[in-house]
Amino acid sequence: MQVDTPPDLKLVCGNRNYSSWSLRAWLCLRKAGLNSEVVVLPMDTPEFEARIAEYSPTRRVPVLWIGDELIWDSLAIAETVNERFANASLWPEDPVLRALGRAMAAEMHSGFAALRHALPMNCRATARPVVIEDEVQVDIQRISELWSAAMERSGSDGWLLGDFSIADAMFAPVAVRFKAYVLDLPEHTQAYVDYWLADPDLQAWMSLARQESWIIEHEEVGALSN
Ligand SMILES: N[C@@H](CCC(=O)N[C@@H](CS)C(=O)NCC(=O)O)C(=O)O
């Protein structure tokens, strides 16, 4: 989709390599055909601390500025982009699929803490060995079931609900995480991961992530090499 980008659109993000919530918001803008200005603030740095208050009352990213209007939080950004700039095309027309997508997006937004903690997003990483604790396995299994139930319901073998939707944006960083670690995934789960990894918009983000040189302190040495 290509639309006229409002000239005063600015997305404030964290490092592309690490900021999964920023990726979700950015993907919604891209899929709506909008090329906003992007301000990247490197997380866990004095620069982030010095500059974040200027952009974000929560001191978190992402934040979307539309002129002097401020929308913080990835899901609120996604819904606003959908409503204002994408003619509601980022959710399915079918109300049942739309409700399913919203429930999935909300579950991702508020859940899967074990997975998020144990498998942080690192766009540059590939197939890192990791020990999977039980609670992480429970999250992986739940996500896997959600993806297959959505695709069964929508009859899709690409995006979760047929066309691209906000639900896909919410799970994109999970696909990136599943690539980053050695995991034994069911075939349909791996297929959705591969579908995302072949997406040109995600590839554009990953390519920018590879160009970043910041390494977050808790990262292991070698983060840039895999
Ligand atoms: N619920 C928020 C979460 C935002 C969030 O936690 N962002 C992280 C980066 S991915 C952040 O700003 N971290 C910086 C910090 O906490 O200092 C959303 O969906 O936007």
The ligand as an SDF file (V2000), in Angstrom:
LIG
                    3D

 20 19  0  0  0  0  0  0  0  0999 V2000
    4.2030   -1.6100   26.4290 N   0  0  0  0  0  0  0  0  0  0  0  0
    5.1990   -0.7930   25.7580 C   0  0  0  0  0  0  0  0  0  0  0  0
    6.5610   -1.3460   26.0460 C   0  0  0  0  0  0  0  0  0  0  0  0
    7.6530   -0.3880   25.6170 C   0  0  0  0  0  0  0  0  0  0  0  0
    9.0310   -0.8390   26.0760 C   0  0  0  0  0  0  0  0  0  0  0  0
    9.2050   -1.5660   27.0720 O   0  0  0  0  0  0  0  0  0  0  0  0
   10.0620   -0.4130   25.3350 N   0  0  0  0  0  0  0  0  0  0  0  0
   11.4250   -0.7080   25.6690 C   0  0  0  0  0  0  0  0  0  0  0  0
   12.2260   -0.9630   24.3990 C   0  0  0  0  0  0  0  0  0  0  0  0
   11.6900   -2.3260   23.4340 S   0  0  0  0  0  0  0  0  0  0  0  0
   12.0900    0.5220   26.2780 C   0  0  0  0  0  0  0  0  0  0  0  0
   11.6960    1.6380   26.0080 O   0  0  0  0  0  0  0  0  0  0  0  0
   13.1400    0.3070   27.0650 N   0  0  0  0  0  0  0  0  0  0  0  0
   13.9150    1.3920   27.5660 C   0  0  0  0  0  0  0  0  0  0  0  0
   13.9240    1.4860   29.0460 C   0  0  0  0  0  0  0  0  0  0  0  0
   13.1090    0.8170   29.6920 O   0  0  0  0  0  0  0  0  0  0  0  0
   14.7620    2.2630   29.5390 O   0  0  0  0  0  0  0  0  0  0  0  0
    4.8820   -0.7790   24.2560 C   0  0  0  0  0  0  0  0  0  0  0  0
    4.1960   -1.6960   23.8020 O   0  0  0  0  0  0  0  0  0  0  0  0
    5.2730    0.1580   23.5510 O   0  0  0  0  0  0  0  0  0  0  0  0
  1  2  1  0
  2  3  1  0
  2 18  1  0
  3  4  1  0
  4  5  1  0
  5  6  2  0
  5  7  1  0
  7  8  1  0
  8  9  1  0
  8 11  1  0
  9 10  1  0
 11 12  2  0
 11 13  1  0
 13 14  1  0
 14 15  1  0
 15 16  2  0
 15 17  1  0
 18 19  2  0
 18 20  1  0
M  END
$$$$
